[in-house]
Amino acid sequence: MEVTHTFVVLGYGESQYLETCIQSVMNQKHKSDIVIATSTPNEYISAIAEKYHLPVLVNSKREGIGTDFEFARTCVDSNLVTIAHQDDVYEYEYGQAVMNAHRYNPNSSIIFSDYFEIRENERVFKNLNLKIKRILLLPIQLFGRTQFTKRLSLSFGDPICCPAVTFVNHNIDIQVFDNHFKCDVDWDAWEKLSKQKGRFVFIKNCLMGHRVHEESTTTEIISDNIRTIEDFEVLQRFWPKCIAKCINRLYVKSENSNQV
């Protein structure tokens, strides 16, 4: 079976960073396919797509972020699909690293890299939030093929950066994303996948940059206290209510790292 990889750039509204994201996925060592997926088609997205000769796939169901993510994951026929968020960027080696990782782990369900943050156009590789996530990922890094270790890494918080993830779609037979959550849609997805067959493969190199800015969805949700409520619900999938409450109090502190 020939293995193919596609970057599905998920566009929403009129992000000033969309073109930078597209340029980063075009400038890859491994030349992957690229499409734009959107539930908010507009002239701005169409103009950028025309400039770079990229197809635009429109999700007519504007039901929420989960629906947008699931559409992006499944709208192409590639074996490997990376949902590239419009505000983020990818390093030159990302696509090649994913292809290499899949070659050695063909039964994986997701392959994801470490990442850095972009704050005011500066690259940040170390802060409290990133340090905690890297510690949480140690079980997956060492023993990512077992259900226990996958769930252990997820049981204290969400250490996996969603735009750093490539989905191995031919090994996934469930709906990954839904609209139950506004913020923890990705943590919910990893929790569901952790109960399925398929290894979680972690690439230790920082191969993508996640932009933290005032207009980002994560920043907005944290300010509305939605994330704290949703975190507590997910934590109860791993722990009794009393323990989940204690962990959630500690986890809230990491949200301060997402403030601009």
FITORMI-943455 format. One record per residue: residue in three letters; y, z, x of N, C-alpha, C in turn. Coordinates in steps of 0.1 Angstrom, whole numbers, padded with zeros to 4 digits, always signed. Atoms other than C-alpha are relative to their C-alpha. Example, Ala and Ser with C-alpha at 12.3 -4.5 7.8 and 13.67 -1.06 7.14 Angstrom:
2
Ala-0012+0000+0009-0045+0078+0123+0012+0000+0009
Ser-0011+0000-0009-0011+0071+0137+0011+0008-0008
END
This chain:
260
Met-0012+0000+0008+0000+0000+0000+0013+0000+0009
Glu-0013+0000-0008+0034-0010+0014+0009+0011-0005
Val-0009-0011+0004+0058+0019+0014+0014-0004+0002
Thr-0014+0004+0000+0094+0012+0005+0008+0012-0004
His-0009-0011+0002+0124+0035+0004+0013-0006-0006
Thr-0012+0004+0006+0155+0032-0018+0010+0012+0000
Phe-0011-0010+0003+0188+0052-0017+0005-0004-0014
Val-0006+0002+0013+0199+0055-0053+0013+0009+0000
Val-0013-0007-0001+0236+0064-0051+0004+0004-0014
Leu-0003-0004+0013+0244+0085-0081+0015+0002-0001
Gly-0014+0000+0002+0280+0077-0091+0004+0006-0013
Tyr-0005-0006+0012+0300+0097-0116+0015+0000+0000
Gly-0015+0000+0001+0336+0091-0127+0006-0009+0011
Glu-0007+0007-0010+0359+0080-0099+0001+0008+0013
Ser+0000-0008-0012+0350+0099-0067+0006-0007+0011
Gln-0007+0006-0012+0372+0093-0037-0010-0002+0011
Tyr+0010+0000-0011+0341+0098-0015-0011-0010-0002
Leu+0011+0009+0003+0318+0072-0032-0002-0010+0011
Glu+0001+0010-0010+0326+0045-0007-0005+0005+0013
Thr+0005-0005-0013+0320+0067+0023-0015+0003-0001
Cys+0014-0002+0002+0286+0077+0009-0008-0013+0001
Ile+0006+0013+0000+0277+0041+0004-0001-0006+0014
Gln-0001+0005-0014+0288+0032+0039-0011+0007+0009
Ser+0010-0008-0008+0265+0060+0053-0014-0005-0002
Val+0014+0005+0003+0234+0047+0035-0002-0014+0004
Met+0002+0014-0005+0241+0011+0045-0001+0000+0015
Asn+0001-0001-0015+0245+0022+0082-0012+0008+0004
Gln+0012-0007-0004+0209+0033+0087-0008-0007+0010
Lys+0009+0006-0010+0185+0027+0115-0011-0007-0008
His+0009+0007+0009+0159+0019+0088+0007-0005-0012
Lys-0008+0007+0010+0173-0006+0064-0008+0001-0014
Ser+0006-0003+0013+0164+0008+0030+0007-0008-0011
Asp-0007+0006+0011+0172-0007-0004+0010+0010-0005
Ile-0011-0008+0005+0204+0006-0021+0004-0005-0013
Val-0005+0003+0013+0214+0007-0057+0010+0011-0004
Ile-0009-0010+0005+0241+0026-0076-0005+0003-0015
Ala+0003-0004+0013+0231+0045-0107+0011+0009-0006
Thr-0011-0007+0006+0256+0059-0132-0002+0001-0015
Ser+0000-0001+0014+0260+0072-0167+0015-0001-0005
Thr-0014+0002+0003+0298+0066-0165+0005-0013+0006
Pro-0004+0013-0006+0302+0029-0158+0015-0002-0001
Asn-0014+0002+0001+0338+0020-0150+0004-0011+0011
Glu-0004+0010-0009+0359-0005-0131+0000+0004+0015
Tyr+0000-0005-0014+0362+0017-0100-0014-0001+0006
Ile+0014+0001-0006+0324+0019-0095-0004-0015+0001
Ser+0004+0014+0000+0320-0018-0104+0007-0007+0012
Ala-0007+0006-0011+0346-0028-0078-0006+0003+0014
Ile+0007-0004-0013+0329-0008-0050-0014-0007+0001
Ala+0013+0006+0000+0295-0022-0060+0001-0015+0003
Glu-0002+0014-0003+0309-0058-0059+0003-0002+0014
Lys-0005+0001-0014+0325-0051-0025-0012+0000+0009
Tyr+0012-0002-0009+0291-0041-0010-0012-0008-0006
His+0010+0008+0006+0270-0065-0032-0012+0009-0004
Leu+0011-0009+0005+0250-0036-0048-0001-0001-0015
Pro+0002-0001+0014+0234-0036-0082+0004+0013-0006
Val-0003-0012+0008+0246-0010-0108-0010+0001-0011
Leu+0009-0003+0011+0220+0005-0130+0006+0011-0009
Val-0007-0009+0009+0234+0022-0161-0009+0008-0008
Asn+0007-0009+0008+0219+0052-0177+0008+0002-0013
Ser-0008+0000+0013+0230+0049-0214-0001+0014-0006
Lys+0002-0013+0006+0218+0085-0222+0009+0010+0008
Arg-0009-0010-0006+0247+0108-0213-0003+0014-0006
Glu+0005-0013+0006+0228+0140-0220+0002+0011+0010
Gly-0002-0011-0010+0235+0160-0188-0005-0004+0014
Ile+0003+0003-0014+0230+0162-0151-0015-0002+0003
Gly+0015+0002-0002+0192+0165-0154-0004-0014-0004
Thr+0003+0013+0004+0190+0133-0173+0004-0010+0010
Asp-0006+0009-0010+0212+0116-0147-0009+0000+0012
Phe+0008+0000-0012+0190+0128-0118-0014-0006-0003
Glu+0013+0006+0003+0157+0118-0135+0001-0015-0001
Phe-0002+0014+0001+0171+0084-0143+0001-0006+0014
Ala-0001+0005-0014+0181+0080-0106-0013+0000+0007
Arg+0013-0001-0007+0147+0091-0094-0010-0011-0005
Thr+0010+0009+0006+0128+0067-0117+0005-0014-0003
Cys-0006+0013+0005+0151+0037-0121-0004-0012+0010
Val+0004+0011-0009+0136+0017-0091-0015+0002+0002
Asp+0015+0001-0002+0100+0008-0081-0004+0005+0014
Ser+0004-0004-0014+0101+0022-0045-0009+0012-0001
Asn+0009-0012-0002+0075+0047-0034+0009+0012+0003
Leu-0008-0011-0004+0102+0068-0018+0015-0002-0005
Val-0013+0001+0006+0135+0075-0035+0009+0012+0004
Thr-0009-0011-0004+0165+0095-0022+0012-0001-0010
Ile-0011-0001+0009+0191+0105-0048+0012+0004+0008
Ala-0011-0002-0008+0223+0101-0028+0012+0004-0008
His-0011-0005+0007+0251+0122-0043+0013-0006+0005
Gln-0011+0009-0004+0284+0103-0042+0010+0007+0010
Asp-0009-0007-0009+0303+0130-0023-0006+0003+0014
Asp+0007-0004-0012+0277+0133+0005-0002-0012+0010
Val+0002+0010-0010+0269+0114+0037-0014+0002+0006
Tyr+0013+0000-0007+0237+0105+0056+0001-0005+0014
Glu+0000+0003-0014+0232+0104+0093-0009-0013+0002
Tyr+0006+0012-0004+0220+0072+0110-0015+0000+0000
Glu+0015-0001-0002+0184+0085+0115-0007+0005-0013
Tyr+0007-0007+0012+0178+0099+0079-0011-0009-0005
Gly+0010+0009+0006+0159+0069+0065-0012-0002+0009
Gln+0011+0002-0009+0138+0064+0096-0008+0013+0001
Ala+0008-0013-0001+0129+0101+0098-0008+0002-0013
Val+0008-0002+0013+0118+0101+0061-0012-0009+0001
Met+0011+0009-0001+0096+0070+0067-0011+0005+0010
Asn+0010-0005-0010+0080+0086+0098-0007+0013-0006
Ala+0007-0012+0006+0074+0119+0079-0010-0004-0010
His+0010+0004+0010+0057+0101+0051-0012-0006+0007
Arg+0012+0006-0006+0035+0082+0075-0010+0011+0005
Tyr+0009-0011-0004+0021+0115+0088-0004+0010-0011
Asn+0002-0009+0011+0022+0132+0054-0001-0008-0013
Pro+0000+0010+0012+0012+0105+0028-0003+0007-0013
Asn+0003-0007+0012+0001+0132+0003+0012+0009-0004
Ser-0011-0009+0003+0035+0149+0002+0007-0004-0014
Ser-0007+0002+0012+0056+0152-0030+0015-0002+0002
Ile-0014+0001-0004+0090+0157-0014+0001+0001+0015
Ile-0003+0000-0014+0104+0151+0021+0015+0003+0001
Phe-0014-0003+0000+0137+0167+0029+0004+0005+0014
Ser-0005-0004-0013+0159+0174+0060+0009+0012-0001
Asp-0010-0010-0001+0181+0202+0071+0013-0008-0002
Tyr-0013+0006+0003+0218+0196+0064+0011+0008+0006
Phe-0012-0007-0004+0253+0205+0074+0010-0001-0012
Glu-0010+0001+0010+0283+0211+0052+0013-0007+0005
Ile-0012+0007-0004+0315+0191+0052+0011+0008-0008
Arg-0011-0008+0006+0346+0213+0046+0013-0005+0006
Glu-0012+0006-0005+0380+0197+0048-0002-0010+0011
Asn+0003+0011-0009+0365+0168+0067-0006+0005+0013
Glu+0006-0006-0012+0350+0192+0093-0015+0003-0003
Arg+0015-0002+0001+0312+0194+0099-0003+0015+0004
Val+0004-0013-0002+0299+0229+0096-0015+0001+0000
Phe+0014-0001-0002+0264+0236+0110-0005+0014-0002
Lys+0004-0014+0000+0264+0274+0109+0009+0008-0009
Asn-0007-0010+0007+0275+0299+0083-0011+0008-0007
Leu+0010-0009+0006+0258+0327+0063-0009-0008-0010
Asn+0008+0007+0010+0246+0304+0035-0010-0009+0007
Leu+0009+0008-0007+0230+0279+0059-0011+0008+0007
Lys+0009-0008-0007+0214+0306+0079-0011+0006-0009
Ile+0009-0005+0009+0198+0322+0049-0010-0010-0005
Lys+0009+0011+0004+0184+0289+0037-0010-0004+0010
Arg+0009+0004-0010+0169+0281+0070-0011+0011+0002
Ile+0010-0011-0001+0151+0315+0071-0010-0002-0012
Leu+0009+0002+0012+0138+0309+0035-0010-0011+0002
Leu+0008+0012-0001+0124+0276+0046-0011+0001+0010
Leu+0010-0002-0011+0102+0290+0074-0014-0001-0006
Pro+0014+0002+0005+0070+0293+0051-0003-0015-0002
Ile+0002+0015+0002+0074+0256+0041-0001-0007+0013
Gln+0000+0006-0013+0081+0246+0076-0013+0001+0007
Leu+0013-0003-0007+0049+0262+0089-0012-0003-0008
Phe+0012+0002+0008+0025+0259+0059+0004-0007-0013
Gly-0005+0006+0012+0042+0235+0034-0010-0006-0009
Arg+0010+0007+0008+0009+0222+0020-0006+0009-0011
Thr+0006-0009+0009-0001+0253+0001+0010+0004-0011
Gln-0009-0004+0011+0012+0264-0033+0006+0013+0003
Phe-0006-0013-0003+0017+0300-0021+0012-0001+0009
Thr-0012+0000-0009+0040+0291+0008+0011-0008-0006
Lys-0011+0008+0007+0059+0265-0013+0008+0010-0009
Arg-0006-0009+0010+0066+0292-0039+0006+0012+0007
Leu-0006-0011-0008+0073+0319-0013+0014-0004+0005
Ser-0013+0005-0004+0101+0298+0001+0011-0001-0011
Leu-0009+0001+0012+0116+0294-0034+0002+0013-0007
Ser+0000-0012+0008+0111+0329-0045+0012+0009+0002
Phe-0012-0008-0003+0143+0344-0030+0013-0008-0002
Gly-0012+0009+0002+0167+0315-0038-0004-0014+0002
Asp+0002+0015-0001+0170+0277-0036+0005-0004+0014
Pro-0004+0003-0014+0169+0268+0001+0000-0016+0002
Ile+0001+0014-0002+0165+0230-0005+0012-0007-0005
Cys-0012+0007+0004+0196+0208-0006-0004-0013-0007
Cys+0005+0011+0008+0190+0183-0034+0003-0014+0006
Pro-0002+0013-0006+0207+0153-0018-0007-0003+0013
Ala+0007+0002-0013+0187+0158+0014-0015-0003-0003
Val+0014+0002+0004+0154+0153-0006-0003-0015-0003
Thr+0006+0013+0004+0134+0121-0008-0013+0003-0008
Phe+0011-0002+0009+0109+0120-0037-0011-0011+0003
Val+0011+0009-0002+0075+0105-0030-0006-0003-0014
Asn+0003+0002+0014+0072+0091-0065-0014-0003-0004
His+0014+0003+0003+0037+0078-0063-0009+0012+0000
Asn+0008-0013+0000+0025+0114-0058+0005+0009-0011
Ile-0006-0009+0010+0046+0128-0087-0003-0006-0014
Asp+0003+0005+0013+0033+0125-0123+0006+0009-0011
Ile-0007-0009+0010+0056+0150-0141+0015-0004-0001
Gln-0015+0001+0001+0092+0149-0153+0006+0011+0009
Val-0005-0009-0010+0110+0165-0124+0013+0007-0005
Phe-0013-0005+0004+0145+0170-0139+0002+0000-0015
Asp-0004+0000+0014+0156+0181-0173+0014+0007-0002
Asn-0014-0005+0002+0188+0195-0189+0000+0014-0004
His+0000-0014+0004+0178+0231-0194+0011+0008+0008
Phe-0010-0006-0008+0201+0241-0166+0012-0009+0003
Lys-0012+0008-0004+0236+0230-0155+0001+0001+0016
Cys-0001-0001-0014+0235+0243-0119-0014+0000+0007
Asp+0013-0001-0006+0199+0252-0111-0010-0011-0004
Val+0009+0011+0003+0185+0219-0122-0009-0004+0011
Asp+0008+0003-0011+0173+0213-0087-0010+0011+0004
Trp+0009-0011-0003+0158+0247-0081-0012+0000-0010
Asp+0010+0002+0010+0140+0243-0114-0010-0011+0003
Ala+0009+0011-0004+0126+0210-0102-0009+0003+0011
Trp+0009-0004-0011+0113+0224-0069-0011+0010-0005
Glu+0009-0010+0005+0097+0253-0088-0012-0007-0008
Lys+0011+0008+0007+0078+0228-0111-0008-0008+0010
Leu+0008+0008-0009+0068+0206-0082-0009+0009+0009
Ser+0008-0009-0009+0056+0237-0062-0014+0003-0006
Lys+0013-0003+0007+0028+0241-0088-0009-0012-0001
Gln+0007+0013+0000+0017+0205-0084-0006-0002+0014
Lys+0006+0004-0013-0004+0189-0056+0011-0007+0007
Gly-0010+0008-0008+0016+0175-0027+0008+0010+0009
Arg-0006-0009-0010+0031+0190+0004+0015-0002-0001
Phe-0014+0000-0002+0068+0199+0008+0002-0002+0016
Val-0001+0003-0014+0077+0183+0042+0015+0002+0004
Phe-0014-0003-0005+0108+0197+0060+0002-0006+0014
Ile-0004+0005-0012+0125+0178+0087+0011+0009+0006
Lys-0008-0011-0005+0143+0203+0109+0014-0005+0004
Asn-0012+0005-0004+0171+0180+0120+0010-0001-0011
Cys-0011+0001+0011+0205+0180+0101+0003-0014-0001
Leu-0001+0014+0002+0204+0145+0088+0009-0004-0012
Met-0010+0003+0010+0228+0147+0059+0011+0010-0001
Gly-0011-0009+0002+0261+0162+0051+0004+0002-0015
His-0004-0003+0014+0269+0180+0018+0014+0005+0000
Arg-0014-0002+0000+0305+0180+0010+0003+0012-0010
Val-0004-0011+0009+0320+0213-0004+0015-0001-0002
His-0014+0002+0003+0353+0208-0021+0003+0005-0015
Glu-0005-0006+0013+0373+0220-0052-0005-0008-0012
Glu+0004+0008+0011+0361+0191-0074-0015-0001-0002
Ser+0015+0001+0001+0324+0195-0067-0005+0008-0012
Thr+0006-0006+0011+0301+0204-0095-0004+0015+0003
Thr+0005-0013-0004+0286+0234-0076+0012+0010+0000
Thr-0012-0009-0001+0321+0249-0069+0004+0004-0014
Glu-0005-0002+0014+0331+0245-0106-0010+0010-0007
Ile+0009-0008+0007+0299+0261-0119+0000+0014+0005
Ile-0001-0014-0006+0301+0291-0095+0012+0007-0006
Ser-0012-0007+0005+0336+0298-0107-0002+0004-0014
Asp+0003-0004+0014+0323+0299-0143-0011+0010-0002
Asn+0010-0010+0001+0296+0324-0134-0013-0005-0006
Ile+0013+0006+0006+0269+0300-0148-0011+0001+0010
Arg+0011+0000-0010+0250+0299-0115-0007+0014+0000
Thr+0006-0013-0001+0244+0337-0115-0010+0002-0012
Ile+0009-0001+0012+0229+0336-0150-0012-0008+0002
Glu+0011+0009-0002+0207+0307-0142-0009+0004+0011
Asp+0008-0005-0011+0196+0321-0109-0010+0011-0004
Phe+0008-0011+0004+0183+0352-0126-0011-0005-0009
Glu+0011+0005+0008+0163+0332-0151-0011-0006+0009
Val+0010+0006-0009+0146+0312-0123-0008+0011+0008
Leu+0007-0010-0008+0139+0343-0102-0011+0007-0008
Gln+0010-0007+0008+0120+0358-0131-0013-0008-0001
Arg+0013+0007-0001+0094+0330-0126-0008+0004+0011
Phe+0007-0005-0012+0085+0346-0093-0002+0015+0000
Trp+0000-0015-0002+0092+0383-0098+0001+0007-0014
Pro-0003-0008+0012+0092+0410-0125+0015+0001-0001
Lys-0014+0000+0003+0126+0414-0142+0008+0009+0009
Cys-0007-0010-0007+0136+0445-0123+0003-0005+0015
Ile-0001+0005-0014+0129+0429-0088+0009-0012+0000
Ala-0008+0012+0001+0145+0396-0099+0015+0004-0001
Lys-0014-0004+0001+0177+0415-0108+0006+0005+0013
Cys-0004-0004-0013+0179+0431-0074+0002-0012+0010
Ile-0001+0012-0008+0173+0398-0056+0013-0008-0004
Asn-0012+0008+0004+0200+0381-0077+0013+0006+0004
Arg-0013-0006-0005+0226+0407-0067+0003-0004+0014
Leu-0002+0004-0014+0220+0399-0031+0003-0015+0001
Tyr-0002+0015-0001+0219+0361-0037+0014-0004-0004
Val-0013+0003+0005+0252+0362-0055+0010+0000+0012
Lys-0009-0001-0012+0268+0371-0021+0001-0013+0007
Ser+0000+0013-0007+0258+0337-0007+0009-0010-0007
Glu-0009+0009+0007+0279+0320-0033+0014+0000+0006
Asn-0014+0000-0006+0310+0331-0015+0001-0011+0011
Ser+0000+0011-0010+0300+0305+0012+0004-0013-0006
Asn-0003+0012+0007+0306+0278-0014+0014-0001-0004
Gln-0014+0000+0004+0342+0287-0020+0008-0008+0011
Val-0008+0008-0009+0367+0263-0005+0012+0008+0006
END
